[in-house]
Amino acid sequence: MSASEGLDGKQILLIGEFLYATAAWDSLSALGRLRQLNDGDRDSFLQACRSGVYDGIDAIARTFDSVKLTGRFDPELVEALPKSLKFVSHNGAGYDQIDVEAWISVSNTPGAVDASTANTALYLLLGALRHAHVPSTALRAGQWRGAMDLARRAAPFDMKIQYHNRRRVAPEKNPTGAEYVSLEHLLATSDVISVHLPLSDRTRHFIGREEISMMKDGVVIINTARGPIIDEEALVEALESGKVFGAGLDVFEREPEVHEGLIRHNNTVLLPHTGTATYETMHKMESLVADNVRSALKSGRLLTPVPEQQECSCFNKL
């Protein structure tokens, strides 16, 4: 652990490392004492919390990979955290590692990942529609074949866009004029279904056998959100039966393990959770984590609170 002295007695704990926006993290020293945890495990972190090592911490900035150091921020861990803690600034759009129903105000980094995740989704969509895995594998094996026999679907750029969400997207945030529809309508009428949900107890296996049975024959499924949102066993069954034409996946139910049925199927395009793996995106995410901490300590408000806490005044200002 390392520490640096700040100005007014506040303390900020970084769990994990800033690798890109290091200047943004260092700048927080103007607000208080910076501390860092970058080794250990859950048991040692719990012991340190319970013995008072982190008493006085006002805010925590944490990385996605820091779950290796602390485990999930579940009720047991939250109960052990210092009572001085008011804010957790999480580096990631998904925040399923944190119990957001607890008393701590939590932020994530939604806008910072949008461009790179959208690019990845489009890559997976095109690859799944055109069975890109097949000619790519053949070419590497020294075989040559044309592409036209693989183009069984129309180019996606002329597709009509429809969506389902917890609430309608404001017109100014919907430049393509995507149509809001019910979940049932979306499942029954879409040629391509792209998943962009946060993972929670309510969304685990959100796409399962029943939902797939409601879809059009030959549907293509894209997932750049979280793996457990889709029941992989049901997806593999649907791929093998032909109900699902193809799947493009950047996330998996039991990462880093990948279902063997997905690996062996020719109609899948698979990436190892690299949707946000660009320098620009990582820098934006870390900068937003720091900005959330700064805003929290200076004004008592997080810039990007998680959706579950946005409408609750008890989390908006502490």
C-alpha positions in Angstrom: 0.0 0.0 0.0 1.1 3.5 -0.7 -0.1 6.9 0.6 0.3 10.6 -0.1 -0.7 13.5 2.0 -3.5 15.8 1.0 -4.9 19.1 2.2 -8.0 18.8 4.3 -8.0 15.4 6.1 -10.2 13.6 3.6 -9.0 10.1 2.5 -9.4 8.4 -0.8 -8.6 4.7 -1.3 -7.8 3.3 -4.8 -8.3 -0.4 -5.0 -6.4 -1.6 -8.0 -4.4 0.6 -10.4 -4.9 3.6 -12.7 -2.9 2.6 -15.8 -3.9 5.4 -18.3 -5.2 8.5 -16.5 -2.6 8.6 -13.8 -2.5 12.4 -13.8 -6.3 12.4 -13.0 -5.7 10.2 -10.0 -2.7 12.2 -8.8 -4.7 15.4 -9.0 -7.1 14.1 -6.3 -4.3 14.7 -3.8 -5.5 18.3 -3.7 -8.6 17.1 -2.0 -7.1 14.7 0.5 -4.8 11.8 1.4 -4.5 9.2 -1.4 -4.1 5.6 -0.3 -3.9 2.5 -2.5 -4.4 -1.2 -2.2 -2.9 -3.3 -5.0 -2.2 -6.7 -3.3 -3.8 -9.1 -1.0 -7.1 -11.0 -1.0 -10.6 -10.8 0.3 -9.8 -12.2 3.7 -6.9 -9.8 4.3 -9.1 -6.8 3.1 -11.9 -7.8 5.5 -9.5 -8.1 8.4 -8.0 -4.7 7.6 -11.4 -3.1 7.5 -12.6 -4.7 10.7 -9.3 -3.8 12.5 -9.7 -0.1 11.6 -6.9 0.2 8.9 -9.2 2.1 6.6 -11.1 4.1 9.2 -11.6 7.6 7.9 -11.8 6.7 4.2 -14.4 9.0 2.6 -14.4 7.6 -1.0 -13.2 4.5 -2.8 -12.1 4.3 -6.4 -12.1 0.7 -7.7 -11.2 -1.1 -10.9 -13.0 -4.0 -12.4 -10.0 -6.3 -11.8 -9.8 -5.3 -8.2 -12.4 -7.9 -7.4 -9.4 -10.2 -7.1 -8.3 -8.2 -4.1 -11.6 -7.8 -2.3 -14.2 -10.1 -3.8 -17.6 -8.6 -4.5 -18.9 -5.7 -2.6 -21.6 -7.9 -1.1 -23.4 -7.4 2.2 -20.6 -9.1 4.2 -18.0 -6.7 2.8 -20.2 -3.7 2.9 -20.8 -4.3 6.6 -17.1 -4.4 7.2 -16.3 -1.1 5.4 -15.6 2.0 7.5 -18.6 4.0 8.5 -16.9 7.1 7.2 -17.2 5.8 3.6 -19.9 7.5 1.6 -18.9 7.0 -2.1 -17.7 4.2 -4.3 -16.5 5.3 -7.8 -16.4 2.1 -10.0 -14.4 1.8 -13.2 -16.8 0.1 -15.5 -20.2 0.5 -17.1 -21.3 -2.8 -15.6 -21.4 -2.7 -11.8 -22.6 -6.2 -10.8 -19.6 -6.6 -8.5 -21.3 -4.1 -6.1 -24.4 -4.3 -3.9 -26.0 -1.0 -5.0 -28.9 -1.5 -2.5 -26.5 -0.8 0.4 -26.0 2.5 2.1 -23.1 3.6 -0.1 -23.5 5.9 -3.1 -22.1 4.2 -6.2 -21.1 5.6 -9.7 -20.1 3.8 -12.9 -18.7 4.9 -16.2 -21.5 4.5 -18.8 -20.8 7.1 -21.5 -17.0 6.5 -21.6 -17.5 3.0 -23.0 -20.2 3.7 -25.6 -18.1 4.2 -28.8 -15.8 1.2 -28.4 -18.6 -1.1 -27.2 -20.7 0.0 -30.2 -17.8 -0.7 -32.6 -17.3 -4.1 -31.1 -21.1 -4.9 -31.3 -21.0 -3.9 -35.0 -18.0 -6.1 -35.7 -19.7 -9.1 -34.0 -23.0 -8.4 -35.8 -21.3 -8.3 -39.2 -19.2 -11.4 -38.4 -22.2 -13.4 -37.2 -24.4 -12.4 -40.2 -21.7 -13.4 -42.7 -20.3 -16.4 -40.8 -16.9 -14.7 -40.9 -15.4 -17.5 -38.8 -15.8 -20.0 -41.6 -13.8 -18.3 -44.5 -11.3 -16.9 -42.0 -10.6 -20.4 -40.7 -10.5 -21.8 -44.2 -8.0 -19.2 -45.4 -5.7 -19.9 -42.5 -5.8 -23.6 -43.4 -4.7 -22.7 -46.9 -8.1 -23.0 -48.5 -9.7 -20.3 -50.8 -13.4 -19.8 -51.2 -15.7 -17.0 -52.3 -17.7 -14.9 -49.9 -21.0 -14.7 -51.8 -22.2 -18.1 -50.7 -21.9 -16.9 -47.1 -23.9 -13.7 -47.5 -27.2 -15.1 -46.5 -28.4 -11.9 -44.9 -28.8 -8.3 -46.1 -26.2 -5.8 -45.1 -27.1 -4.5 -41.6 -26.7 -0.8 -42.4 -30.2 -0.7 -44.0 -31.8 -2.3 -40.9 -34.8 -0.7 -39.1 -33.7 -0.1 -35.5 -36.1 -0.8 -32.6 -35.4 -1.1 -28.9 -36.8 -2.0 -25.5 -35.6 -0.3 -22.3 -36.7 0.4 -18.8 -37.9 3.7 -20.1 -38.1 5.5 -23.4 -34.9 7.2 -24.5 -35.3 11.0 -24.8 -35.5 12.2 -28.4 -32.3 14.2 -28.2 -30.5 10.9 -27.3 -32.1 8.9 -30.1 -30.6 10.4 -33.3 -31.5 7.4 -35.4 -35.2 7.6 -34.5 -35.1 4.0 -33.1 -38.7 2.8 -32.3 -39.5 2.0 -28.7 -41.4 -1.4 -28.5 -42.4 -3.9 -25.9 -40.0 -6.7 -25.0 -42.4 -9.3 -26.5 -42.6 -7.3 -29.8 -38.8 -6.9 -30.0 -38.2 -10.6 -29.4 -40.8 -11.7 -32.0 -39.9 -9.3 -34.8 -36.2 -8.7 -34.7 -33.7 -10.2 -37.1 -30.8 -9.2 -34.9 -31.0 -8.8 -31.1 -28.1 -6.9 -29.4 -28.0 -7.1 -25.6 -26.9 -4.0 -23.6 -28.2 -4.7 -20.1 -26.4 -4.3 -16.8 -26.2 -7.6 -14.9 -28.3 -8.0 -11.7 -30.3 -10.7 -10.1 -33.3 -9.5 -12.2 -31.4 -9.7 -15.5 -29.5 -13.0 -15.0 -30.6 -15.4 -17.8 -32.8 -12.5 -19.1 -32.4 -14.3 -22.4 -33.2 -18.0 -21.9 -35.1 -20.9 -23.6 -38.5 -19.2 -23.3 -37.2 -15.9 -24.7 -35.4 -17.6 -27.6 -38.5 -19.6 -28.4 -40.3 -16.3 -29.0 -37.7 -15.1 -31.5 -37.8 -15.3 -35.3 -36.2 -18.4 -36.8 -32.7 -17.5 -38.0 -32.2 -14.7 -35.5 -28.7 -13.4 -34.7 -27.9 -12.6 -31.1 -25.1 -10.2 -30.1 -23.9 -9.7 -26.5 -21.4 -7.1 -25.4 -22.9 -6.5 -21.9 -22.4 -9.3 -19.4 -22.3 -13.0 -20.1 -24.8 -14.3 -17.5 -27.6 -12.2 -19.1 -27.8 -15.0 -21.7 -28.3 -18.7 -20.7 -25.4 -20.1 -22.7 -26.8 -23.7 -22.6 -30.0 -22.5 -24.1 -28.1 -20.5 -26.7 -26.0 -23.4 -27.8 -29.1 -25.6 -28.1 -30.7 -22.9 -30.3 -27.6 -22.6 -32.5 -27.4 -26.4 -33.0 -31.1 -26.6 -33.9 -30.9 -23.6 -36.3 -33.3 -21.5 -34.4 -30.5 -19.0 -33.9 -28.6 -18.4 -37.1 -25.5 -16.9 -35.4 -24.1 -15.3 -32.3 -21.5 -12.7 -31.7 -20.2 -12.6 -28.1 -17.7 -10.5 -26.3 -18.8 -11.8 -22.9 -19.5 -15.2 -21.4 -21.4 -16.7 -18.6 -18.5 -18.2 -16.7 -15.5 -16.1 -17.8 -12.8 -17.0 -18.6 -14.4 -20.4 -19.3 -16.2 -20.5 -22.6 -18.9 -23.1 -23.4 -17.5 -25.7 -25.6 -20.6 -25.6 -27.8 -19.9 -22.0 -28.6 -16.3 -22.7 -29.5 -17.0 -25.6 -31.9 -19.9 -23.9 -33.7 -19.2 -22.4 -37.0 -21.9 -19.7 -36.6 -20.3 -17.9 -33.7 -17.9 -15.0 -33.5 -16.2 -14.8 -30.2 -14.0 -12.2 -28.5 -12.4 -12.4 -25.0 -14.2 -9.4 -23.4 -12.3 -6.8 -25.3 -15.1 -4.4 -26.1 -13.6 -1.5 -24.1 -9.9 -2.4 -24.7 -8.7 0.7 -26.4 -6.4 3.3 -24.9 -8.9 6.1 -25.5 -11.7 4.3 -23.7 -9.6 3.2 -20.8 -8.3 6.7 -20.3 -11.9 8.1 -20.4 -13.1 5.5 -17.9 -10.3 6.2 -15.4 -10.7 10.0 -15.8 -14.5 9.7 -15.1 -13.7 7.6 -12.0 -11.5 10.4 -10.7 -14.1 13.0 -11.7 -16.7 11.2 -9.7 -14.5 11.2 -6.6 -13.7 14.9 -7.1 -17.4 15.8 -7.4 -18.4 13.6 -4.5 -15.9 15.1 -2.1 -16.4 18.7 -3.3 -20.2 18.8 -3.7 -21.5 15.7 -2.1 -22.8 14.4 -5.5 -21.6 11.8 -7.9 -21.6 12.7 -11.6 -22.8 9.4 -12.9 -24.6 7.5 -10.2 -25.8 4.0 -11.1 -29.4 4.0 -12.4 -30.9 2.3 -9.3 -29.7 5.3 -7.2 -30.5 8.2 -9.6 -34.0 8.6 -8.4 -33.4 8.2 -4.7 -32.5 11.5 -2.9 -30.8 9.5 -0.1 -28.0 8.7 -2.6 -27.9 11.9 -4.5 -26.4 14.0 -1.8 -24.7 12.9 1.4 
